[in-house]
């Protein structure tokens, strides 16, 4: 089958023939109909993560946001059958440990990360293997397009888990979102769907335009003003000044600190953006202010498999529209150039690989 293979960090992915996957006894093979192209793929392509023992291997297929049709299953698979249309989370759980059985498969110690670890090759390919398929191959509502599910990818699932489960966003809350790439735009859209009031922050006017379309109540151009000061001014009501919840969707030291600094008393920061080689996983924070105002600092990664039905239900009901954030669909041959475009922030909204 054809796939996009990482040979050297930072060098264009090679479009080439690789062996098609065969199902493990507990696994399934999914013919990829669509796969989102995410900034986490860019981090992987750049070779980031060695500081956290999280660097992807070379000679490896990237891509972690697939949807498609099951074409083969292992002999121990009981719930997934050939012909099922499924979404596949990147944070693959083992399905049997305490974390998985308690509904926290995204933090499974025995799990693996699709498109990031050697034993889970990714989905920038015509087919992808899904281990522990009864737990990780998640059925799609009838009639939902694979492109829209790929646009959900890790960005909507991460944003939804961060806001609905980790930060417990309530209707009327001010939610600041720093960085309006894929996961940032998803956070804006999800916050709006939850009845909150999103404030989108970016340096690019086109990104802010997309954020307004996604549901931003207010926008902040970070090139023209101090973001924390602007957010505190916009979100001054209900006995406080600043955002109730703030998300760093970019992973830079500046955006992380801005996110913490824009919060009101007892506000909640959620970190979803991964750091670059400039930060190497470490960011200094105003700890005295965090203590004084009882600020919460949370991490969020992906979403538990057991809660996907919440988000897919919103999609099926039309309460969220990930397809509206898709700026471009591309072929497999175009994937290397679209990853490279992320280096200069030249992508347009969410971009999705499709096989037609």
VMD Tcl script that draws the C-alpha trace (Angstrom):
set ca {
  {0.00 0.00 0.00}
  {1.05 3.65 -0.38}
  {2.05 5.67 2.66}
  {3.90 8.83 3.71}
  {7.05 7.73 5.54}
  {9.31 9.80 7.80}
  {12.91 9.10 6.81}
  {14.75 12.03 8.44}
  {13.48 14.66 10.85}
  {12.57 17.87 9.06}
  {13.02 16.37 5.60}
  {10.00 15.84 3.30}
  {8.06 12.66 3.99}
  {8.59 10.00 1.33}
  {5.51 8.76 -0.51}
  {6.27 5.11 -1.11}
  {4.99 1.52 -1.02}
  {5.01 -0.24 2.37}
  {3.64 -3.56 3.56}
  {-0.09 -3.48 4.25}
  {-0.97 -4.27 7.88}
  {-2.40 -7.59 9.00}
  {-4.69 -7.76 12.03}
  {-3.27 -8.95 15.33}
  {-5.55 -11.41 17.16}
  {-7.02 -8.47 19.13}
  {-6.72 -5.96 16.29}
  {-8.45 -4.69 13.19}
  {-7.32 -3.17 9.91}
  {-9.11 -0.01 8.80}
  {-9.09 1.29 5.23}
  {-8.40 4.99 5.72}
  {-11.05 7.23 4.19}
  {-9.73 10.42 5.77}
  {-7.06 11.52 8.24}
  {-6.54 14.94 9.76}
  {-3.18 16.70 9.48}
  {-2.33 18.06 12.92}
  {0.35 20.21 14.49}
  {1.30 17.19 16.58}
  {2.28 15.54 13.28}
  {4.47 18.57 12.63}
  {6.14 18.17 16.04}
  {6.75 14.50 15.26}
  {8.15 15.33 11.81}
  {10.52 17.86 13.40}
  {11.80 15.22 15.83}
  {10.56 17.01 18.93}
  {9.97 15.19 22.17}
  {13.31 13.59 22.95}
  {13.36 15.60 26.19}
  {10.31 13.61 27.33}
  {11.36 10.27 25.79}
  {8.60 10.94 23.26}
  {10.46 11.26 19.96}
  {8.93 9.34 17.07}
  {11.11 6.80 15.26}
  {12.33 7.29 11.70}
  {11.35 5.00 8.81}
  {7.87 5.37 10.18}
  {4.36 6.31 9.01}
  {2.89 9.38 10.72}
  {-0.79 10.36 10.98}
  {-3.05 9.94 14.01}
  {-6.55 11.21 13.16}
  {-8.14 8.55 10.93}
  {-11.63 7.45 10.12}
  {-12.55 4.66 7.75}
  {-13.99 1.21 7.17}
  {-12.91 -2.00 8.87}
  {-11.58 -4.45 6.28}
  {-10.13 -7.21 8.50}
  {-10.33 -8.30 12.15}
  {-8.35 -10.66 14.35}
  {-9.81 -13.88 15.70}
  {-10.17 -12.50 19.24}
  {-12.21 -9.47 18.17}
  {-15.87 -9.85 19.10}
  {-17.58 -6.45 18.78}
  {-16.03 -4.96 15.64}
  {-16.85 -6.49 12.28}
  {-15.76 -6.06 8.67}
  {-17.71 -3.23 7.08}
  {-18.02 -1.14 10.27}
  {-17.20 2.54 9.85}
  {-15.09 3.72 12.76}
  {-13.12 6.55 14.26}
  {-9.74 5.73 15.77}
  {-8.33 7.75 18.70}
  {-4.60 8.38 18.76}
  {-4.31 7.49 22.46}
  {-4.88 3.76 22.16}
  {-5.67 1.93 25.40}
  {-5.09 -1.70 26.24}
  {-8.75 -2.02 27.24}
  {-8.09 -4.17 30.29}
  {-6.14 -2.19 32.89}
  {-7.60 -0.19 35.77}
  {-7.31 3.11 33.88}
  {-9.11 1.74 30.82}
  {-11.86 -0.03 32.74}
  {-12.41 3.09 34.87}
  {-12.89 5.20 31.76}
  {-9.44 6.77 31.47}
  {-7.98 4.95 28.47}
  {-6.21 8.13 27.35}
  {-3.83 7.73 30.31}
  {-3.35 3.94 30.00}
  {0.17 2.97 31.07}
  {0.08 -0.04 28.73}
  {-1.36 1.93 25.82}
  {0.34 3.31 22.75}
  {0.07 6.41 20.62}
  {-1.07 5.95 17.02}
  {1.30 7.61 14.61}
  {3.91 8.29 17.28}
  {5.25 4.95 18.54}
  {7.01 2.14 16.69}
  {4.35 -0.50 17.41}
  {1.49 1.74 16.20}
  {2.28 2.98 12.67}
  {0.09 5.88 11.62}
  {-2.62 6.66 9.12}
  {-0.97 8.76 6.42}
  {-1.52 5.56 4.47}
  {-4.17 3.60 2.66}
  {-4.76 1.40 5.71}
  {-3.96 1.43 9.42}
  {-3.88 -1.24 12.13}
  {-5.93 -0.66 15.30}
  {-4.79 -2.72 18.33}
  {-7.35 -3.84 20.91}
  {-10.02 -3.00 18.38}
  {-13.00 -3.78 20.61}
  {-11.84 -0.91 22.83}
  {-10.26 1.48 20.31}
  {-12.32 1.20 17.09}
  {-15.25 3.48 17.83}
  {-18.43 3.16 15.75}
  {-19.59 6.19 13.75}
  {-23.17 7.43 13.62}
  {-24.83 6.55 10.33}
  {-24.34 9.14 7.64}
  {-21.48 11.01 9.33}
  {-18.77 11.84 6.78}
  {-15.26 10.50 7.31}
  {-13.83 13.94 6.48}
  {-15.78 15.48 9.37}
  {-14.64 12.74 11.77}
  {-11.03 13.26 10.68}
  {-11.54 16.96 11.33}
  {-12.66 15.98 14.84}
  {-9.38 14.14 15.00}
  {-7.42 14.75 18.14}
  {-8.18 18.48 18.03}
  {-11.92 18.37 18.83}
  {-11.57 15.42 21.17}
  {-8.72 17.16 23.02}
  {-10.63 20.46 23.14}
  {-13.85 18.80 24.32}
  {-12.12 16.74 27.00}
  {-10.14 19.79 28.14}
  {-13.18 22.02 28.45}
  {-16.06 19.68 29.32}
  {-14.25 17.13 31.49}
  {-11.06 18.69 32.83}
  {-12.10 22.36 33.28}
  {-15.84 21.71 33.69}
  {-16.77 24.80 31.66}
  {-20.20 26.19 32.50}
  {-22.61 28.25 30.39}
  {-21.67 31.92 30.52}
  {-18.01 31.30 31.41}
  {-15.41 33.37 29.63}
  {-12.99 30.96 27.91}
  {-9.76 32.36 26.47}
  {-8.08 30.34 23.71}
  {-4.47 31.19 22.89}
  {-3.57 30.10 19.35}
  {-6.17 29.54 16.62}
  {-4.78 26.57 14.75}
  {-6.70 23.31 14.59}
  {-7.05 22.59 18.30}
  {-7.53 26.27 19.14}
  {-10.36 26.71 16.65}
  {-11.87 23.48 17.97}
  {-11.70 24.85 21.52}
  {-13.47 28.02 20.40}
  {-16.18 25.98 18.66}
  {-16.62 23.59 21.60}
  {-16.73 26.42 24.14}
  {-19.46 28.10 22.10}
  {-21.40 24.81 21.87}
  {-21.17 24.46 25.68}
  {-22.74 27.89 26.13}
  {-19.53 29.62 27.17}
  {-18.14 32.89 25.75}
  {-14.90 32.21 23.86}
  {-12.18 34.84 23.46}
  {-9.81 33.86 20.63}
  {-6.20 35.09 20.64}
  {-3.84 34.95 17.68}
  {-1.34 37.01 15.70}
  {-2.96 36.32 12.33}
  {-6.11 38.13 11.20}
  {-7.21 35.23 8.96}
  {-7.03 32.89 11.96}
  {-9.09 35.34 14.00}
  {-11.64 35.53 11.19}
  {-11.97 31.75 11.32}
  {-12.32 31.94 15.09}
  {-15.23 34.37 14.72}
  {-16.87 31.97 12.28}
  {-16.29 29.15 14.79}
  {-18.14 31.02 17.52}
  {-15.70 33.42 19.19}
  {-17.56 36.08 21.17}
  {-14.45 38.29 21.16}
  {-11.04 38.22 19.50}
  {-7.65 39.59 20.51}
  {-4.87 40.44 18.05}
  {-1.74 39.63 20.04}
  {0.37 41.85 17.78}
  {-1.65 44.94 18.70}
  {-2.21 44.59 22.44}
  {-1.14 42.73 25.57}
  {-3.33 39.59 25.53}
  {-3.79 39.14 29.32}
  {-4.67 42.81 29.76}
  {-7.12 42.72 26.83}
  {-8.78 39.53 28.09}
  {-9.12 40.84 31.65}
  {-10.79 43.96 30.25}
  {-13.17 42.01 28.00}
  {-14.06 39.48 30.69}
  {-14.77 41.81 33.60}
  {-18.10 40.75 35.05}
  {-19.77 38.47 37.59}
  {-17.50 39.65 40.37}
  {-14.23 39.01 38.63}
  {-11.82 40.28 36.01}
  {-10.43 37.81 33.51}
  {-11.26 34.45 31.99}
  {-12.82 31.65 34.02}
  {-10.94 29.13 31.87}
  {-7.98 29.63 29.56}
  {-6.42 27.20 27.09}
  {-2.90 27.30 25.69}
  {-3.40 25.63 22.33}
  {0.03 26.49 20.96}
  {2.61 25.28 23.48}
  {4.95 28.26 23.51}
  {6.28 29.71 26.75}
  {4.72 33.08 25.94}
  {1.25 31.70 25.26}
  {1.34 29.46 28.34}
  {2.24 32.37 30.61}
  {-0.32 34.63 28.92}
  {-2.95 31.97 29.50}
  {-2.22 31.82 33.23}
  {-1.96 35.62 33.49}
  {-5.36 36.27 31.88}
  {-7.32 34.27 34.48}
  {-9.55 35.67 37.21}
  {-9.42 34.45 40.79}
  {-9.86 30.67 41.04}
  {-9.57 30.42 37.25}
  {-8.41 27.31 35.43}
  {-5.61 27.02 32.89}
  {-5.62 23.95 30.63}
  {-2.47 23.02 28.72}
  {-3.15 21.20 25.45}
  {-0.36 22.53 23.18}
  {2.91 20.62 23.18}
  {6.12 22.58 23.62}
  {8.78 23.01 20.94}
  {12.54 22.57 21.13}
  {12.73 26.15 22.45}
  {10.98 25.13 25.69}
  {11.87 21.44 25.72}
  {8.93 20.73 28.01}
  {9.76 23.40 30.60}
  {7.97 26.76 31.09}
  {8.46 29.17 34.01}
  {5.24 30.39 35.63}
  {4.18 33.11 38.12}
  {3.80 30.68 40.99}
  {3.12 33.34 43.65}
  {0.18 34.67 41.62}
  {-1.06 31.11 41.07}
  {-0.99 30.63 44.83}
  {-2.51 34.02 45.69}
  {-5.50 33.64 43.37}
  {-5.90 29.85 43.71}
  {-5.33 29.27 40.01}
  {-5.61 25.69 38.76}
  {-3.11 24.41 36.17}
  {-4.33 21.29 34.34}
  {-2.99 19.12 31.56}
  {-5.23 17.44 29.00}
  {-4.42 14.81 26.40}
  {-6.85 13.36 23.88}
  {-10.12 11.98 25.27}
  {-11.12 8.70 26.91}
  {-12.56 6.18 24.47}
  {-15.56 5.69 26.75}
  {-16.64 9.32 26.27}
  {-16.41 9.56 22.48}
  {-20.15 8.98 22.22}
  {-20.72 12.38 23.85}
  {-18.80 14.21 21.13}
  {-20.03 12.02 18.28}
  {-23.56 12.64 19.55}
  {-23.02 16.40 19.32}
  {-21.73 15.91 15.78}
  {-24.66 13.72 14.79}
  {-27.11 16.24 16.27}
  {-25.51 19.13 14.40}
  {-24.46 20.93 17.59}
  {-20.85 20.99 16.40}
  {-19.65 21.20 12.82}
  {-15.97 20.21 12.49}
  {-16.32 20.24 8.71}
  {-16.80 24.00 8.87}
  {-13.20 24.36 10.06}
  {-11.74 22.39 7.13}
  {-9.82 24.80 4.95}
  {-8.39 22.23 2.57}
  {-8.60 18.55 1.66}
  {-5.46 17.05 0.18}
  {-4.18 13.88 -1.44}
  {-1.50 11.64 0.04}
  {1.06 13.14 -2.36}
  {0.39 16.59 -0.91}
  {0.90 15.66 2.75}
  {4.67 16.41 2.85}
  {4.15 19.96 1.59}
  {1.25 20.59 3.97}
  {3.36 19.56 6.96}
  {6.11 21.89 5.78}
  {3.57 24.73 5.51}
  {2.99 24.48 9.27}
  {6.55 25.64 9.89}
  {5.54 29.14 8.77}
  {1.93 28.90 9.99}
  {0.73 28.87 6.38}
  {-2.07 26.34 6.75}
  {-5.71 27.34 6.42}
  {-7.85 26.13 9.31}
  {-7.95 22.32 9.52}
  {-6.44 20.34 6.65}
  {-7.50 16.76 5.97}
  {-6.04 13.95 3.89}
  {-8.75 12.12 1.96}
  {-8.72 8.99 -0.19}
  {-11.32 9.21 -2.98}
}
mol new
graphics top color blue
foreach p $ca { graphics top sphere $p radius 0.5 }
foreach p [lrange $ca 0 end-1] q [lrange $ca 1 end] { graphics top cylinder $p $q radius 0.2 }
display resetview
